[in-house]
Amino acid sequence: MPRKYLDIPGFDRLPAPVYLRHDEFGADTHSAPHRHAWGQLNYAAHGVMHLDVEGQRFLSPPHYAVWVPPGIEHGCYNPQAIVYRSLYLDRSLCTGLPQQPCSLVISDILKAILGDFARRDLNVAQDERDQRLVQVLLDQLLLAPTQTCYLPFARSEGLGQVLDGLSRAPGDNRPLADWARQVHVSERTLARQFIRELGIGFGEWRLRLRFLRAIEMLEAGLPIQAIAFDLGYSSASAFIAMFQRQANCTPEQYRRQARAGG
């Protein structure tokens, strides 16, 4: 079956220093690897975005965005439908932003401005009011906390095997010691590898993976009980508590918001 490729705006130069793009991408869609002279903020208002940025994988839930500096090659794959928001910034506006690809924690104000332009179907500021919103958006972007990657991936073989195993079965509740035996290292060694290579521990990595999968399963329409079971939770209430801590809303509230497109 041929791949479904997304259209990429064919600008030689931006129509304005700040250009806002909004779209909805269907499931199983790709964008071919490409690069351009401006910086780009990639944000999924709903769904989980899968980005490949110069060989590094980024998966970001709706309260994170992926920043791609000017000139960096990137492409995406969407296993499920997403509501997409993007911000193109002229190179001159990128000097205060990270010089390497990263995840940015985006504020409610930033999300609201992106949503406002999308609802009005505007790509560039039309008047003084819009210009003020754009300035607030830029200020919020400069203040956004950075993470190397929301769900980092390993480069070493042993740790990579553990992450691949967890990715295939996110509901696997085996402790770190079992995974260490599987790759023939001590539990302490594997724990250190997580911190050294990924910057987070085993439990946090598995939690983030489960949260990302939960978003995809919610938007696919699966029942809460089934999602909880598939992700290794002993009860729906335990899963709901985890999701609420991560998303600041319950799974059903998230699903309603996704259906409303808000």
Wavefront OBJ file of the C-alpha trace (Angstrom):
o trace
v 0.000 0.000 0.000
v 1.574 3.360 -1.000
v 2.398 5.862 1.720
v 0.108 8.873 2.164
v 2.318 11.952 2.102
v 1.284 15.308 3.513
v 1.639 18.524 1.562
v 4.429 20.775 2.786
v 4.052 24.525 2.146
v 6.404 25.366 -0.706
v 7.639 28.758 0.462
v 10.953 30.144 -0.747
v 10.509 32.765 1.956
v 7.908 33.247 4.658
v 4.880 35.461 3.880
v 5.476 37.150 7.256
v 8.089 36.860 10.041
v 5.546 34.819 12.059
v 3.409 32.386 10.064
v 0.846 30.150 11.773
v -0.214 26.892 10.170
v -3.146 24.724 11.266
v -4.418 21.470 9.847
v -5.817 18.035 10.639
v -3.818 15.028 9.510
v -5.364 11.603 9.006
v -4.014 8.337 10.364
v -1.023 6.665 8.713
v 0.271 9.850 7.077
v 3.853 10.966 6.495
v 5.779 14.069 5.590
v 8.954 13.502 3.624
v 12.212 14.631 5.295
v 12.813 18.300 4.518
v 14.523 21.417 5.842
v 13.950 25.152 5.512
v 15.527 28.474 6.407
v 13.114 29.296 9.258
v 12.473 27.785 12.666
v 9.374 25.680 13.276
v 7.323 24.827 16.343
v 5.332 21.605 15.852
v 2.385 21.029 18.174
v -0.423 18.468 18.273
v -3.487 19.990 19.927
v -4.859 16.445 20.028
v -3.113 13.186 19.383
v 0.576 12.316 19.625
v 3.000 13.613 17.046
v 5.851 11.373 15.859
v 8.763 13.409 14.499
v 12.136 12.319 13.175
v 14.575 15.225 13.517
v 18.039 14.470 12.123
v 17.764 10.848 13.237
v 16.315 11.607 16.677
v 12.781 10.507 17.452
v 10.395 12.900 19.180
v 6.996 11.913 20.538
v 5.089 14.742 22.143
v 1.724 14.832 23.903
v -0.534 17.907 23.728
v 1.180 19.927 26.470
v 4.550 19.649 24.727
v 5.692 20.954 21.355
v 8.760 20.075 19.294
v 11.079 22.922 18.321
v 13.084 22.530 15.099
v 15.700 25.277 14.533
v 16.351 26.670 11.045
v 18.150 24.387 8.605
v 17.506 21.139 10.530
v 16.103 18.190 8.558
v 12.856 16.782 9.903
v 9.836 14.713 8.905
v 6.848 13.167 10.640
v 4.726 10.040 10.787
v 1.206 10.056 12.224
v 0.006 6.551 13.115
v -3.291 8.115 14.201
v -5.121 11.317 13.300
v -3.856 14.523 14.901
v -5.022 18.129 15.163
v -1.920 20.031 14.086
v -0.675 23.509 14.931
v 2.606 24.910 13.663
v 4.484 28.156 13.999
v 7.061 29.234 11.418
v 9.532 31.841 12.667
v 11.906 33.935 10.602
v 15.540 33.177 11.418
v 15.898 36.634 13.005
v 13.299 35.662 15.651
v 15.042 32.394 16.553
v 18.135 33.794 18.253
v 16.729 33.503 21.791
v 15.345 30.004 21.214
v 17.220 26.693 21.582
v 19.797 26.009 18.898
v 19.165 22.265 19.030
v 15.902 20.344 18.447
v 14.031 19.850 21.714
v 10.650 19.533 23.382
v 9.125 22.699 24.835
v 6.518 22.750 27.589
v 3.905 25.120 26.202
v 1.661 27.297 28.339
v -2.114 27.534 28.257
v -1.739 31.093 26.920
v 0.378 29.898 23.994
v -2.063 27.079 23.239
v -4.997 29.509 23.387
v -3.378 31.910 20.893
v -2.569 29.076 18.471
v -6.173 27.887 18.838
v -7.554 31.394 18.279
v -5.689 31.840 14.982
v -6.778 28.340 13.901
v -10.455 29.014 14.676
v -10.290 32.228 12.637
v -8.354 30.419 9.902
v -5.597 33.026 9.930
v -1.990 32.349 8.984
v -0.602 35.825 9.596
v -1.564 38.762 11.806
v -4.256 40.920 10.189
v -4.377 43.945 12.476
v -2.898 45.515 15.600
v -4.823 43.142 17.874
v -3.349 40.150 16.084
v 0.114 41.700 16.258
v -0.243 41.994 20.036
v -1.271 38.327 20.235
v 1.744 37.371 18.130
v 4.027 39.302 20.470
v 2.558 37.514 23.508
v 3.018 34.213 21.664
v 6.699 35.001 21.056
v 7.184 36.039 24.688
v 5.590 32.800 25.885
v 7.775 30.773 23.542
v 10.936 32.377 24.924
v 9.785 31.520 28.466
v 8.870 27.905 27.660
v 10.826 25.317 29.701
v 12.836 22.923 27.535
v 13.385 19.194 27.645
v 15.813 17.352 25.417
v 12.946 15.053 24.455
v 9.667 14.122 26.143
v 10.290 10.400 25.532
v 14.026 9.992 24.861
v 15.403 6.932 23.086
v 18.665 5.108 23.663
v 21.641 4.738 21.382
v 23.335 1.850 23.218
v 22.249 -1.658 22.252
v 21.378 -3.053 25.675
v 19.240 -0.142 26.793
v 17.718 0.036 23.319
v 16.549 -3.557 23.677
v 14.810 -2.718 26.955
v 13.073 0.332 25.476
v 12.007 -1.643 22.394
v 10.561 -4.340 24.647
v 8.623 -1.786 26.693
v 7.410 -0.059 23.527
v 6.040 -3.357 22.208
v 4.337 -4.129 25.531
v 3.772 -0.929 27.566
v 1.593 -2.889 29.992
v 4.520 -5.119 31.017
v 4.873 -4.595 34.768
v 8.128 -6.476 35.256
v 10.574 -4.636 37.542
v 13.891 -3.202 36.387
v 15.768 -6.228 37.762
v 13.994 -8.533 35.286
v 14.878 -6.308 32.341
v 18.494 -6.151 33.555
v 18.747 -9.950 33.583
v 17.330 -10.031 30.054
v 20.204 -7.871 28.738
v 22.827 -9.466 31.035
v 23.698 -6.502 33.255
v 23.089 -5.720 36.903
v 20.028 -3.777 37.993
v 22.275 -0.961 39.227
v 24.076 -0.766 35.881
v 20.813 -0.562 33.945
v 19.439 2.077 36.320
v 22.564 4.179 35.735
v 22.208 3.762 31.970
v 18.692 5.174 32.095
v 19.873 8.281 33.940
v 23.067 8.734 31.927
v 21.611 8.180 28.449
v 18.016 9.351 28.862
v 18.100 11.775 31.763
v 15.160 10.024 33.477
v 14.712 6.776 35.388
v 13.109 3.499 34.342
v 9.794 4.209 36.093
v 9.462 7.711 34.628
v 10.249 6.480 31.093
v 7.613 3.749 31.331
v 5.087 6.216 32.758
v 5.630 8.641 29.860
v 5.316 5.811 27.336
v 2.026 4.717 28.892
v 0.680 8.267 28.875
v 1.476 8.670 25.171
v -0.138 5.338 24.361
v -3.165 6.262 26.465
v -3.720 9.394 24.351
v -3.585 7.355 21.151
v -5.962 4.717 22.549
v -8.417 7.333 23.842
v -8.582 8.999 20.465
v -9.060 5.597 18.832
v -12.233 5.247 20.925
v -11.186 2.354 23.174
v -13.027 1.930 26.514
v -11.279 3.225 29.637
v -11.279 -0.213 31.257
v -9.610 -1.786 28.216
v -6.964 0.956 28.065
v -6.200 0.533 31.765
v -5.795 -3.235 31.359
v -3.645 -2.965 28.221
v -1.343 -0.466 29.935
v -0.777 -2.662 32.968
v -2.992 -0.963 35.546
v -4.820 -3.080 38.101
v -7.944 -0.909 37.902
v -9.506 1.828 35.813
v -9.242 4.198 38.785
v -5.452 3.722 38.971
v -5.159 4.514 35.272
v -7.448 7.567 35.585
v -5.344 8.896 38.484
v -2.144 8.558 36.421
v -3.681 10.256 33.408
v -5.088 13.115 35.460
v -1.689 13.794 37.036
v -0.109 13.977 33.589
v -2.831 15.826 31.639
v -4.640 17.843 34.333
v -7.918 16.306 33.158
v -9.543 12.898 33.255
v -9.367 10.545 30.255
v -13.037 11.172 29.439
v -12.591 14.937 29.676
v -9.641 14.647 27.314
v -11.672 12.558 24.900
v -14.564 15.067 24.934
v -12.173 17.922 24.246
v -10.619 15.965 21.372
v -14.036 15.316 19.816
v -14.922 18.992 20.171
v -11.618 19.952 18.552
v -10.833 22.266 21.445
l 1 2 3 4 5 6 7 8 9 10 11 12 13 14 15 16 17 18 19 20 21 22 23 24 25 26 27 28 29 30 31 32 33 34 35 36 37 38 39 40 41 42 43 44 45 46 47 48 49 50 51 52 53 54 55 56 57 58 59 60 61 62 63 64 65 66 67 68 69 70 71 72 73 74 75 76 77 78 79 80 81 82 83 84 85 86 87 88 89 90 91 92 93 94 95 96 97 98 99 100 101 102 103 104 105 106 107 108 109 110 111 112 113 114 115 116 117 118 119 120 121 122 123 124 125 126 127 128 129 130 131 132 133 134 135 136 137 138 139 140 141 142 143 144 145 146 147 148 149 150 151 152 153 154 155 156 157 158 159 160 161 162 163 164 165 166 167 168 169 170 171 172 173 174 175 176 177 178 179 180 181 182 183 184 185 186 187 188 189 190 191 192 193 194 195 196 197 198 199 200 201 202 203 204 205 206 207 208 209 210 211 212 213 214 215 216 217 218 219 220 221 222 223 224 225 226 227 228 229 230 231 232 233 234 235 236 237 238 239 240 241 242 243 244 245 246 247 248 249 250 251 252 253 254 255 256 257 258 259 260 261 262
